[in-house]
Amino acid sequence: MDWSLLACGRSGHITYAPAEPELHEQLCSRTATGEAWRCLRCGTFVAGDPDMSGPARDAPRVRRGNEVRSALILRVFAVERYLRALVFLALAYGLWRFKYARRSIDATFDREQPIIRSLFRQLGYNINHSKLVGLIHHALALSSGWITLLAAGLALYAIVELIEGTGLWLARRWGEYFAMVATSLGMPLEIYELAKKVTVTTLILFAINLALVLYLVLTKRLFGVRGGKQAYDARLRSESVLEAAIVAAEAAQAAEVAETAETAETAEAAPAALAAETAD
């Protein structure tokens, strides 16, 4: 699949007219209907005026090929982070509300518990052994300070997830590092939970986090892996349409200089050769 063409089909082509004449020639083609400019993403020539113009150093940095696919993958991870943030924000808000409504909840639970216990006993189930009932008892026994700390912790975690999601959605280098570090710090706890008891939810969440960390480290070359940022930027430059045009223009200039020098040497050698022939 040509990811560059797919992105251009969805978002349109990106053309740029460099101010440098030698680059202008590399990116522009003249047709019967007028000028056509080479798209910086998919590399095809697009008829009409360029979208932007200016010095080559001001040209937009355009994702191409695998970088387009990578941005899509990172956005999938970003959506998952946003969903986590929403869940934990809802939990934080629920705890905060619980803190102020605990008395009425406690009174309702104490009033209704005998009725519920009698009903379930008739069905052959003892709710005294229920983990849910035990969790409710434990929550009602928490002090207001602990509830505040728990709500603040959940809200803080949600903010971290929002920052991760934003960095991944924008495909920024800082976001990739932040997501990798934040995710890695939570993985030991997930491994500990899996060692205690393997559940489908815990296993899925751990697999997602592990996939994200490995993907970021290997494909984005974080922390010096596979040559680090220098090798990553070099690969991007090697895939850039504008960089290819710069290389081609430099090669053309070098060839022109070499041809001029050769012509000059030939011109200088001609009189000497003619004089030698005359002497003979």
PAMARBA-501500 format. One line per 5 residues: their letters; for each residue x, y, z of N, C-alpha, C. Coordinates in Angstrom, 1 decimal, decimal comma. Each point is the difference from the previous one (the first is absolute). Example, Ala and Ser with C-alpha at 12.3 -4.5 7.8 and 13.67 -1.06 7.14 Angstrom:
BEGIN
as> 13,2 -5,7 7,8 -0,9 1,2 0,0 0,9 1,2 0,0 ~ -0,4 1,1 -0,7 0,9 1,1 0,0 -0,8 1,1 0,8
% end
This chain:
BEGIN
mdwsl> 0,8 -1,2 0,0 -0,8 1,2 0,0 0,9 1,2 0,0 ~ -0,3 1,0 -0,9 0,7 1,3 0,0 -0,7 0,9 1,0 ~ 0,6 0,2 1,1 -0,6 0,8 1,1 0,1 1,5 -0,4 ~ 1,0 0,4 -0,8 0,0 1,4 -0,4 -1,1 0,3 -0,9 ~ -0,3 -0,8 -1,0 -1,2 0,2 -0,9 -1,3 0,0 0,8
lacgr> -0,1 -0,9 1,0 -1,2 -0,1 0,8 -0,2 1,3 0,8 ~ 1,1 0,5 0,5 -0,1 1,3 0,8 -0,4 1,1 -0,9 ~ 0,6 0,1 -1,2 -0,3 1,0 -1,0 -1,5 -0,1 -0,5 ~ -0,4 -1,2 -0,1 -1,4 -0,2 -0,4 -1,0 0,5 1,0 ~ 0,4 -0,1 1,3 -0,9 0,4 1,1 0,1 1,5 0,3
sghit> 1,3 0,5 0,0 0,2 1,4 0,4 0,5 0,9 -1,1 ~ 0,2 -0,5 -1,2 0,5 0,9 -1,1 1,5 0,0 -0,1 ~ 0,5 0,5 -1,1 1,4 0,0 -0,3 0,6 1,2 0,7 ~ 1,4 0,0 0,2 0,7 1,1 0,6 1,1 0,4 -1,0 ~ -0,1 1,2 -0,6 1,0 0,4 -0,9 0,7 1,3 0,5
yapae> 1,2 0,2 -0,3 0,8 1,1 0,5 1,0 0,5 -1,1 ~ 0,0 1,3 -0,2 0,9 0,6 -1,0 1,2 0,6 0,7 ~ 1,2 -0,6 0,0 1,2 0,6 0,6 0,4 1,2 -0,7 ~ 0,6 0,9 0,8 0,5 1,3 -0,6 1,3 -0,2 -0,7 ~ 0,7 -1,1 0,3 1,3 -0,3 -0,7 -0,3 -0,5 -1,4
pelhe> 0,6 0,7 -1,0 -0,3 -0,4 -1,4 0,3 -1,5 -0,3 ~ 1,2 -0,5 0,5 0,3 -1,3 -0,3 -1,0 -1,1 0,5 ~ -0,6 0,3 1,2 -1,0 -0,8 0,6 -1,3 0,2 -0,8 ~ -0,3 1,2 -0,4 -1,2 0,3 -0,7 -0,1 -0,9 -1,3 ~ 1,2 -0,2 -0,6 0,0 -0,8 -1,2 -0,2 -1,5 0,3
qlcsr> 0,4 -0,4 1,1 -0,1 -1,4 0,4 -1,5 -0,4 0,4 ~ -0,7 0,9 0,5 -1,4 -0,3 0,5 -1,1 0,5 -0,9 ~ 0,4 0,7 -1,1 -1,0 0,6 -0,9 0,2 -0,7 -1,4 ~ -1,2 -0,3 -0,6 0,0 -0,5 -1,3 -1,0 0,8 -0,9 ~ 0,4 0,4 -1,2 -0,8 0,8 -0,8 -0,8 -0,9 -1,0
tatge> -1,3 0,1 0,0 -0,8 -0,8 -0,9 -0,8 0,9 -1,0 ~ -0,8 -0,6 -0,8 -0,7 0,8 -1,0 -1,1 0,9 0,7 ~ -0,4 -0,4 1,1 -1,0 0,8 0,7 0,5 0,9 1,1 ~ 1,4 0,0 0,1 0,6 0,9 1,0 1,0 -0,8 0,9 ~ 0,3 0,6 1,1 0,9 -0,6 1,0 -0,6 -1,1 0,8
awrcl> 0,8 -1,0 0,3 -0,4 -1,1 0,9 1,1 -0,1 1,1 ~ -0,4 -0,1 1,2 0,9 -0,1 1,1 0,0 -1,4 0,7 ~ 1,2 -0,4 0,5 0,1 -1,3 0,6 -0,5 0,0 1,4 ~ -0,9 -0,9 0,3 -0,5 -0,1 1,4 1,1 -0,5 0,9 ~ 0,1 0,7 1,2 1,0 -0,4 0,9 -0,3 -1,3 0,8
rcgtf> -1,2 -0,5 -0,2 -0,4 -1,2 0,7 0,1 -1,2 -0,9 ~ -0,8 0,0 -1,0 -0,1 -1,2 -0,9 1,0 0,1 -1,2 ~ 0,5 1,2 -0,3 1,0 0,1 -1,0 -0,5 0,1 -1,4 ~ -1,3 0,1 -0,2 -0,6 0,1 -1,3 -0,1 1,5 -0,4 ~ 0,0 0,3 -1,3 -0,1 1,4 -0,4 -1,5 0,4 -0,1
vagdp> -0,3 1,2 0,6 -1,4 0,5 0,1 -0,1 1,3 -0,8 ~ -0,9 0,1 -0,9 -0,1 1,1 -0,9 -0,6 1,2 0,9 ~ 0,5 1,2 -0,4 -0,6 1,2 0,8 1,1 0,7 0,8 ~ -0,4 1,0 0,6 1,0 0,8 0,9 0,3 -0,8 1,2 ~ 1,2 0,2 0,6 0,4 -0,7 1,2 -0,8 0,5 1,2
dmsgp> -0,1 -0,8 1,0 -0,8 0,4 1,2 0,8 1,0 0,8 ~ 1,3 -0,1 0,0 0,9 0,9 0,8 1,2 0,3 -0,8 ~ 0,7 1,0 0,5 1,3 0,4 -0,7 0,9 0,6 1,1 ~ 1,3 0,1 -0,3 1,0 0,6 0,9 1,3 -0,7 -0,1 ~ 0,9 0,3 0,9 1,3 -0,7 0,1 -0,2 -1,4 0,3
ardap> 1,0 -0,9 -0,5 -0,1 -1,4 0,3 0,0 -0,3 1,5 ~ 0,7 0,8 0,8 0,1 -0,3 1,4 -1,4 0,2 0,7 ~ -0,9 0,7 -0,6 -1,3 0,3 0,6 -1,1 -1,0 -0,5 ~ 0,4 -0,9 -0,9 -1,0 -1,0 -0,5 -0,5 -0,9 1,1 ~ -1,3 -0,3 -0,1 -0,6 -0,8 1,1 0,6 -1,4 0,0
rvrrg> 0,1 -0,6 1,2 0,5 -1,4 0,1 -1,2 -0,9 -0,2 ~ 0,1 -0,8 -1,0 -1,2 -0,8 -0,4 0,3 -1,5 0,3 ~ -0,9 -0,7 0,7 0,1 -1,4 0,2 -0,2 -0,8 -1,3 ~ 0,8 -1,0 -0,2 -0,1 -0,8 -1,3 0,0 -1,5 0,4 ~ -0,6 -0,8 -0,8 0,2 -1,4 0,1 -0,3 -0,6 1,3
nevrs> 1,0 -0,6 0,6 -0,2 -0,7 1,3 -0,3 1,0 1,1 ~ 0,4 1,3 -0,1 -0,3 0,9 1,0 -1,5 0,4 0,0 ~ -0,7 -0,1 -1,1 -1,4 0,2 0,0 -0,7 -1,2 0,7 ~ 0,5 -1,2 -0,2 -0,6 -1,2 0,7 0,3 0,1 1,5 ~ 1,2 0,5 0,3 0,4 0,1 1,4 -0,9 1,0 0,7
alilr> -0,3 1,1 -0,6 -0,9 1,0 0,6 -1,3 -0,5 0,2 ~ -0,5 -0,9 -0,9 -1,3 -0,6 0,2 0,0 -1,0 1,2 ~ 1,0 -0,8 0,1 0,2 -0,9 1,1 0,0 0,8 1,4 ~ 0,8 1,0 0,0 0,1 0,8 1,2 -1,4 0,6 0,4 ~ -0,8 0,4 -1,0 -1,3 0,5 0,3 -0,9 -1,0 0,6
vfave> 0,2 -1,3 -0,4 -0,8 -1,1 0,6 0,3 -0,1 1,5 ~ 1,3 0,0 0,3 0,4 0,0 1,4 -0,5 1,2 0,7 ~ 0,0 1,2 -0,7 -0,4 1,2 0,7 -1,5 -0,1 0,4 ~ -0,8 -0,5 -0,9 -1,4 -0,2 0,3 -0,2 -0,9 1,2 ~ 0,8 -1,1 0,1 -0,1 -0,9 1,2 0,4 0,8 1,2
rylra> 1,0 0,9 0,0 0,4 0,8 1,1 -1,1 0,9 0,4 ~ -0,7 0,6 -1,0 -1,1 1,0 0,3 -1,1 -0,8 0,7 ~ -0,3 -1,2 -0,4 -1,1 -0,8 0,6 0,4 -0,3 1,5 ~ 1,2 -0,4 0,2 0,5 -0,2 1,4 -0,2 1,3 0,8 ~ 0,4 1,1 -0,5 -0,2 1,3 0,7 -1,4 0,2 0,4
lvfla> -0,9 -0,2 -0,9 -1,5 0,2 0,2 -0,4 -0,9 1,2 ~ 0,4 -1,3 -0,1 -0,4 -1,0 1,1 0,5 0,5 1,4 ~ 1,3 0,4 0,0 0,5 0,4 1,3 -0,5 1,4 0,5 ~ -0,3 0,8 -0,9 -0,7 1,3 0,4 -1,3 -0,3 0,6 ~ -0,8 -0,9 -0,7 -1,3 -0,4 0,6 0,1 -0,6 1,4
laygl> 1,1 -0,9 0,2 0,2 -0,6 1,3 0,3 1,1 1,0 ~ 0,9 0,9 -0,4 0,4 1,1 0,9 -1,2 0,9 0,4 ~ -0,9 0,3 -1,0 -1,2 0,8 0,3 -0,9 -0,8 0,9 ~ -0,1 -1,3 -0,2 -0,9 -0,9 0,8 0,4 0,0 1,4 ~ 1,4 -0,1 0,2 0,5 0,0 1,4 -0,2 1,3 0,7
wrfky> 0,2 1,1 -0,8 -0,2 1,3 0,6 -1,5 0,2 0,4 ~ -0,9 -0,5 -0,8 -1,4 0,1 0,3 -0,4 -0,9 1,2 ~ 0,7 -1,2 0,0 -0,2 -1,0 1,1 0,4 0,6 1,4 ~ 1,0 0,8 -0,1 0,5 0,6 1,3 -1,0 0,9 0,7 ~ -0,8 0,7 -0,8 -1,1 0,9 0,6 -1,3 -0,7 0,1
arrsi> -0,2 -1,1 -0,6 -1,3 -0,7 0,1 0,1 -1,3 0,8 ~ 1,2 -0,2 0,7 0,3 -1,3 0,7 -1,0 -0,2 1,1 ~ -0,4 1,0 0,7 -0,9 -0,2 1,2 -1,4 -0,6 -0,5 ~ -0,5 0,6 -1,0 -1,3 -0,5 -0,5 0,2 -1,4 -0,7 ~ 1,1 -0,3 -0,6 0,3 -1,3 -0,6 0,1 -1,0 1,1
datfd> 0,8 0,4 1,1 0,2 -0,9 1,1 -1,3 -0,4 0,6 ~ -0,9 1,0 0,3 -1,3 -0,3 0,6 -0,9 -0,9 -0,9 ~ 0,0 0,3 -1,3 -0,8 -0,8 -0,9 0,5 -1,5 0,0 ~ 1,4 -0,1 0,0 0,6 -1,4 -0,1 -0,4 -0,7 1,3 ~ 0,1 0,6 1,1 -0,3 -0,7 1,3 -1,5 -0,3 0,1
reqpi> -0,8 0,8 -0,6 -1,5 -0,2 0,1 -0,4 -1,2 -1,0 ~ 0,6 0,0 -1,1 -0,4 -0,9 -1,1 0,8 -1,4 0,1 ~ 1,1 0,0 0,7 0,8 -1,2 0,0 -0,7 -1,2 0,6 ~ -0,7 0,1 1,1 -0,8 -1,2 0,5 -1,0 -0,6 -1,0 ~ -0,7 0,9 -0,7 -0,9 -0,4 -1,0 0,7 -0,7 -1,2
irslf> 1,1 0,5 -0,4 0,8 -0,6 -1,1 0,5 -1,3 0,4 ~ 0,5 -0,1 1,3 0,6 -1,2 0,5 -1,0 -1,1 0,1 ~ -1,3 0,3 0,4 -1,1 -0,9 0,1 -0,4 -0,5 -1,3 ~ 0,0 0,9 -1,0 -0,4 -0,4 -1,4 1,0 -1,0 -0,6 ~ 1,3 0,3 0,2 1,0 -0,8 -0,6 0,1 -1,4 0,7
rqlgy> -0,3 0,1 1,3 0,1 -1,3 0,8 -1,1 -0,9 -0,5 ~ -1,2 0,5 -0,4 -1,0 -0,9 -0,5 0,4 -0,6 -1,4 ~ 0,9 0,7 -0,7 0,5 -0,5 -1,2 1,2 -0,9 0,1 ~ 0,4 -0,2 1,3 1,1 -0,9 0,3 1,4 0,7 -0,1 ~ 0,0 1,3 0,1 1,3 0,7 -0,1 0,2 0,9 1,3
ninhs> 1,1 -0,1 0,6 0,4 0,8 1,2 0,8 1,2 -0,4 ~ -0,6 1,2 0,0 0,7 1,2 -0,4 1,1 0,4 0,9 ~ 0,1 -0,6 1,2 1,1 0,3 0,9 1,3 -0,4 -0,6 ~ 0,0 -1,0 -0,9 1,2 -0,4 -0,7 0,2 0,7 -1,3 ~ -0,8 1,0 -0,3 0,1 0,7 -1,3 1,2 1,0 0,1
klvgl> 0,8 0,0 -1,1 1,1 1,0 -0,1 -0,5 1,4 -0,2 ~ -1,1 0,1 -0,7 -0,6 1,3 -0,3 -0,5 0,7 1,3 ~ -0,7 -0,8 0,9 -0,5 0,5 1,2 1,2 0,4 0,9 ~ 1,1 -0,9 0,0 1,2 0,4 0,8 0,6 1,2 -0,5 ~ 0,0 0,3 -1,3 0,6 1,2 -0,6 -0,8 1,2 0,4
ihhal> -1,3 -0,1 0,1 -0,9 1,1 0,4 0,2 0,3 1,4 ~ 0,1 -1,0 0,9 0,4 0,2 1,4 1,3 0,7 0,2 ~ 1,0 -0,4 -0,8 1,3 0,6 0,1 0,0 1,5 -0,5 ~ -0,8 0,2 -1,0 -0,1 1,4 -0,5 -0,7 0,9 1,0 ~ -1,1 -0,5 0,6 -0,7 0,8 1,0 0,8 0,2 1,3
alssg> 1,0 -0,8 0,2 0,9 0,1 1,2 1,2 1,0 -0,3 ~ 0,2 0,4 -1,2 1,1 0,9 -0,3 -0,3 1,4 0,6 ~ 1,1 0,6 0,4 -0,1 1,4 0,5 -0,1 1,0 -1,2 ~ -0,5 1,2 0,3 -0,1 1,0 -1,1 1,3 0,3 -0,6 ~ 1,1 0,0 0,8 1,3 0,3 -0,5 0,5 -1,0 -1,0
witll> -0,3 -1,3 0,3 0,4 -1,1 -0,9 -0,8 0,1 -1,3 ~ -1,3 0,3 0,1 -0,8 0,2 -1,2 0,5 1,1 -0,9 ~ 0,4 1,1 0,7 0,5 1,2 -0,8 1,3 -0,4 -0,7 ~ 0,9 -0,7 0,7 1,3 -0,5 -0,6 -0,3 -0,9 -1,2 ~ -0,9 -0,9 0,2 -0,3 -1,0 -1,1 -0,6 0,8 -1,2
aagla> -0,9 0,9 0,2 -0,6 0,8 -1,1 1,1 0,8 -0,7 ~ 0,9 0,6 0,8 1,1 0,8 -0,6 0,9 -0,9 -0,8 ~ 0,3 -1,2 0,5 0,9 -0,9 -0,7 -0,6 -0,4 -1,3 ~ -1,3 -0,3 0,0 -0,7 -0,4 -1,2 0,0 1,2 -1,0 ~ -0,3 1,2 0,5 0,0 1,1 -0,9 1,4 0,3 -0,6
lyaiv> 1,1 -0,2 0,8 1,3 0,2 -0,5 0,4 -1,0 -1,1 ~ -0,4 -1,2 0,3 0,2 -1,1 -1,0 -0,7 0,3 -1,3 ~ -1,2 0,6 0,1 -0,8 0,3 -1,2 0,7 1,1 -0,8 ~ 0,6 1,0 0,8 0,7 1,1 -0,7 1,3 -0,5 -0,7 ~ 0,7 -1,0 0,6 1,1 -0,6 -0,7 -0,4 -0,7 -1,2
elieg> -1,1 -0,7 0,0 -0,5 -0,7 -1,2 -0,4 1,0 -1,1 ~ -0,6 1,2 0,4 -0,3 1,0 -1,0 1,2 0,6 -0,6 ~ 1,1 0,2 0,8 1,2 0,5 -0,6 0,6 -1,0 -1,0 ~ 0,0 -1,3 0,5 0,5 -1,1 -0,9 -0,8 0,0 -1,3 ~ -1,3 0,0 0,1 -0,9 0,0 -1,2 0,3 1,2 -1,0
tglwl> 0,2 1,2 0,6 0,2 1,2 -0,8 1,3 -0,1 -0,7 ~ 1,1 -0,5 0,7 1,3 -0,1 -0,6 0,0 -1,0 -1,1 ~ -0,7 -1,1 0,2 -0,1 -1,1 -1,0 -0,8 0,5 -1,2 ~ -1,1 0,7 0,2 -0,9 0,4 -1,0 0,8 1,0 -1,0 ~ 0,8 0,9 0,7 0,7 1,0 -0,8 1,3 -0,6 -0,6
arrwg> 0,4 -1,2 0,5 1,2 -0,7 -0,5 1,2 0,9 0,2 ~ 0,1 0,6 1,2 1,1 0,8 0,4 1,1 -0,9 0,7 ~ 1,2 0,4 -0,1 1,1 -0,7 0,6 -0,1 -0,1 1,5 ~ -0,4 1,2 0,6 -0,1 0,0 1,4 -1,2 -0,9 0,5 ~ -1,0 0,0 -0,8 -1,2 -0,9 0,3 0,4 -1,5 0,0
eyfam> 0,9 -0,3 -1,0 0,4 -1,4 -0,1 0,8 -0,4 1,2 ~ 0,9 0,9 0,4 0,8 -0,3 1,2 -0,8 0,0 1,3 ~ -1,0 0,9 0,1 -0,8 0,1 1,2 -0,9 -1,3 0,1 ~ -0,6 -0,4 -1,1 -0,8 -1,2 0,0 0,8 -1,2 0,3 ~ 1,2 -0,1 -0,5 0,9 -1,2 0,2 0,3 -0,1 1,5
vatsl> 0,5 1,1 0,6 0,4 0,0 1,4 -1,2 -0,2 0,9 ~ -1,1 0,7 -0,2 -1,1 -0,1 0,9 -0,6 -1,4 -0,1 ~ 0,0 -0,6 -1,2 -0,5 -1,4 -0,1 0,9 -1,0 0,6 ~ 1,3 0,2 -0,1 1,0 -0,9 0,5 -0,1 0,0 1,6 ~ -0,2 1,2 0,6 0,0 0,1 1,4 -1,2 -0,8 0,6
gmple> -1,1 -0,2 -0,7 -1,1 -0,7 0,5 0,0 -1,5 -0,3 ~ 0,9 -0,4 -0,8 0,0 -1,5 -0,4 0,5 -0,9 1,1 ~ 0,9 0,4 0,9 0,3 -0,9 1,1 -1,2 -0,4 0,9 ~ -0,9 1,0 0,2 -1,2 -0,3 0,8 -0,9 -0,9 -0,8 ~ -0,1 0,1 -1,3 -0,8 -0,9 -0,8 0,5 -1,4 0,0
iyela> 1,4 -0,1 0,0 0,6 -1,3 0,1 -0,3 -0,7 1,3 ~ 0,1 0,9 1,1 -0,3 -0,6 1,3 -1,5 -0,4 0,1 ~ -0,9 0,7 -0,6 -1,4 -0,4 0,0 -0,2 -1,3 -0,8 ~ 0,7 -0,1 -1,1 -0,1 -1,2 -0,8 0,6 -1,2 0,8 ~ 1,0 0,2 0,7 0,6 -1,1 0,8 -0,9 -0,5 1,1
kkvtv> -0,8 1,0 0,6 -1,0 -0,4 1,0 -1,2 -0,8 -0,6 ~ -0,5 0,6 -1,1 -1,2 -0,6 -0,7 -0,1 0,5 -1,4 ~ -0,1 -0,9 -0,9 -0,1 0,4 -1,4 -1,5 0,2 -0,4 ~ -0,4 1,2 -0,4 -1,3 0,2 -0,5 0,1 0,6 -1,4 ~ -1,1 -0,2 -0,7 0,0 0,4 -1,4 0,2 1,5 -0,2
ttlil> -0,6 0,8 0,9 0,2 1,5 -0,1 1,4 0,4 0,3 ~ 0,6 -0,6 1,1 1,4 0,4 0,3 0,9 -0,5 -1,1 ~ -0,2 -1,1 -0,6 0,8 -0,5 -1,0 -0,1 0,9 -1,3 ~ -1,1 0,4 -0,3 -0,2 0,9 -1,2 0,7 1,3 0,2 ~ -0,2 0,6 1,2 0,6 1,3 0,3 1,5 -0,1 0,0
fainl> 0,5 -1,1 0,5 1,5 -0,2 0,0 0,5 -0,2 -1,4 ~ -0,7 -0,7 -0,8 0,4 -0,2 -1,4 0,0 1,3 -0,8 ~ -1,0 0,8 0,2 0,0 1,3 -0,6 1,2 0,9 0,4 ~ 0,2 0,0 1,3 1,1 0,9 0,5 1,4 -0,5 -0,5 ~ 0,2 -1,4 0,0 1,2 -0,5 -0,5 0,2 0,2 -1,5
alvly> -1,1 -0,1 -0,8 0,1 0,3 -1,4 0,4 1,4 -0,3 ~ -0,6 0,9 0,8 0,3 1,5 -0,2 1,4 0,3 0,3 ~ 0,6 -0,6 1,2 1,4 0,3 0,3 0,9 -0,6 -1,0 ~ -0,2 -1,2 -0,5 0,9 -0,6 -1,0 -0,1 0,8 -1,3 ~ -1,2 0,3 -0,4 -0,2 0,7 -1,2 0,7 1,4 0,0
lvltk> -0,1 0,7 1,1 0,6 1,3 0,1 1,5 -0,1 0,0 ~ 0,6 -0,9 0,8 1,4 -0,1 0,1 0,6 -0,5 -1,3 ~ -0,6 -0,9 -0,7 0,6 -0,6 -1,2 -0,2 0,9 -1,3 ~ -1,2 0,4 -0,2 -0,3 0,8 -1,2 0,4 1,5 0,1 ~ -0,1 0,5 1,2 0,4 1,4 0,2 1,4 0,2 0,5
rlfgv> 0,7 -1,1 0,2 1,4 -0,1 0,4 0,3 0,9 1,3 ~ -0,8 -0,2 1,0 0,1 0,8 1,2 1,2 -0,5 0,8 ~ 0,6 0,9 0,8 1,1 -0,3 0,9 1,2 -0,7 -0,7 ~ 0,2 0,5 -1,2 1,2 -0,5 -0,8 -0,1 -1,3 -0,6 ~ -1,2 -0,6 0,0 -0,2 -1,4 -0,6 0,1 0,2 -1,5
rggkq> 0,7 -0,9 -0,7 0,1 -0,1 -1,4 0,5 1,4 -0,6 ~ 1,0 0,5 0,7 0,6 1,3 -0,4 -0,6 1,2 0,5 ~ -1,1 -0,1 0,7 -0,6 1,2 0,7 -0,6 1,0 -1,0 ~ -0,2 1,2 0,6 -0,6 1,1 -0,8 0,8 0,3 -1,3 ~ 1,3 0,0 0,1 0,8 0,3 -1,2 -0,3 -0,9 -1,1
aydar> -0,1 -1,3 0,3 -0,3 -1,0 -1,1 -1,5 0,2 -0,4 ~ -0,9 0,3 0,9 -1,4 0,2 -0,4 -0,1 1,2 -0,9 ~ 0,6 1,1 0,3 -0,1 1,2 -0,8 0,7 -0,3 -1,4 ~ 1,1 -0,7 0,0 0,6 -0,4 -1,3 -0,9 -0,8 -0,9 ~ -0,7 -0,9 0,6 -1,0 -0,8 -0,8 -1,1 0,9 -0,5
lrses> -0,5 0,9 0,8 -1,0 1,0 -0,5 0,5 0,8 -1,1 ~ 1,2 0,5 0,1 0,6 0,8 -1,1 0,2 -0,8 -1,3 ~ 0,4 -1,3 0,2 0,1 -0,8 -1,2 -1,3 -0,3 -0,7 ~ -1,1 0,1 0,7 -1,3 -0,2 -0,6 -0,7 1,3 -0,5 ~ 0,6 1,1 0,3 -0,6 1,3 -0,3 0,1 0,4 -1,5
vleaa> -1,1 0,4 -0,6 0,0 0,4 -1,4 0,9 1,3 -0,2 ~ -0,1 0,9 1,0 0,8 1,2 -0,1 1,5 -0,3 0,2 ~ 0,3 -0,8 0,9 1,4 -0,4 0,2 0,6 -0,7 -1,3 ~ -0,8 -0,8 -0,6 0,4 -0,6 -1,3 0,2 1,0 -1,1 ~ -0,8 1,0 0,0 0,1 1,1 -0,9 1,3 0,8 0,2
ivaae> 0,3 0,2 1,3 1,3 0,7 0,4 1,2 -0,8 -0,5 ~ 0,0 -1,3 0,3 1,1 -0,8 -0,4 0,1 0,0 -1,5 ~ -1,1 -0,1 -0,8 0,1 0,0 -1,4 0,5 1,4 -0,5 ~ -0,4 1,1 0,6 0,5 1,3 -0,4 1,5 0,1 0,2 ~ 0,4 -0,5 1,2 1,5 0,1 0,3 0,8 -0,9 -1,0
aaqaa> -0,6 -1,1 -0,3 0,7 -0,9 -1,0 0,1 0,7 -1,4 ~ -1,1 0,7 -0,4 -0,1 0,7 -1,3 1,0 1,1 0,0 ~ 0,1 0,7 1,2 1,0 1,1 0,1 1,4 -0,5 -0,1 ~ 0,3 -1,1 0,7 1,3 -0,6 0,0 0,4 -0,4 -1,4 ~ -1,0 -0,6 -0,7 0,3 -0,5 -1,4 0,2 1,2 -0,9
evaet> -0,7 1,1 0,2 0,2 1,2 -0,8 1,4 0,6 0,3 ~ 0,4 0,1 1,2 1,3 0,5 0,4 1,1 -0,8 -0,7 ~ -0,2 -1,4 0,1 1,0 -0,9 -0,6 0,1 0,2 -1,5 ~ -1,1 0,2 -0,6 -0,1 0,2 -1,5 0,7 1,3 -0,4 ~ -0,3 1,1 0,8 0,6 1,3 -0,2 1,5 -0,1 0,1
aetae> 0,5 -0,7 1,1 1,4 -0,1 0,2 0,7 -0,8 -1,1 ~ -0,7 -1,1 -0,5 0,6 -0,8 -1,1 0,0 0,9 -1,3 ~ -1,0 0,8 -0,2 0,0 0,8 -1,2 1,1 1,1 0,1 ~ 0,3 0,5 1,2 1,0 1,0 0,1 1,4 -0,6 -0,2 ~ 0,2 -1,3 0,5 1,3 -0,7 -0,2 0,2 -0,2 -1,5
taeaa> -1,1 -0,4 -0,7 0,1 -0,3 -1,4 0,4 1,3 -0,7 ~ -0,7 1,1 0,3 0,3 1,3 -0,6 1,5 0,4 0,2 ~ 0,5 -0,2 1,2 1,3 0,4 0,3 1,0 -0,9 -0,7 ~ -0,3 -1,3 -0,2 0,9 -0,9 -0,6 0,0 0,2 -1,5 ~ -1,0 0,5 -0,6 -0,1 0,2 -1,5 1,1 0,8 -0,6
paala> 0,3 1,2 0,5 1,1 0,8 -0,5 1,3 -0,7 0,0 ~ 0,3 -0,7 1,1 1,3 -0,7 0,1 0,1 -1,1 -1,0 ~ -1,1 -0,7 -0,2 0,0 -1,1 -1,0 0,2 0,6 -1,4 ~ -0,7 1,1 -0,3 0,2 0,7 -1,3 1,4 0,4 -0,3 ~ 0,6 0,6 1,1 1,4 0,5 -0,1 0,9 -1,2 -0,3
aetad> -0,2 -1,1 0,7 0,8 -1,2 -0,2 -0,1 -0,5 -1,5 ~ -1,2 0,0 -0,5 -0,2 -0,4 -1,4 0,6 0,9 -1,0 ~ 0,0 1,3 0,3 0,6 1,0 -0,9 1,5 -0,2 0,0 ~ 0,6 -0,2 1,2 1,4 -0,2 0,1 0,5 -1,2 -0,8 ~ -0,8 -1,1 0,0 0,3 -1,2 -0,8 0,0 0,3 -1,5
% end
